[in-house]
């Protein structure tokens, strides 16, 4: 099975994998997984349906669990919202890059 991903609920661009990731897109691999149960998992997306948190714990995303995914920066900028519904699957598989992907999440508005 190849790469697959979901679109960020905020900016509608894919959660990116680490593989061949250009530096300007690094923020797009930092993902937040929200589940209907209220669970929140934050970490790096690997392109194969897994998020690894800062402690090295790996979570496999359950396709049937109606996952909602965000880029971490988008989620923080939106006020860290709770689960609202399933994210769309990404057509670019979280790997391919479009010309207007850079700057999609308006970095000038991020509170760092």
C-alpha positions, 0 to 999 in steps of 0.5 A: 500500500502506498502513501495516504493522508487526510486534509486539514479541517482548517486549510483543507490541505493534506497532512504531509509525511516526512518523506522527501518533505521540503523544508518550507512544508515541515509544519504540515507534517505536525498533525493533530488527530481528534476522535469522536471520543474526545481523544486528542493525539499530537505528533508527526504523521508518517504517511502510512496512517500513523502518528508518533508523539514526542514520547515516541508513542505511535498511534495507528489512525482507525479509518472506521473511527471517523478521524479528524485531522489538522495541521498542528499550527492550524489547530492552535490558531483556531483555538484548539477546537474539539472534534467536529467530524471526519476529515476528507481523504487527501487526493495528493496522498500527503506526499505530492506538492502543488504550486500554491501549497506554501503559505496555505496556513497563513503563518503571519497570523500564528501566535508563536 
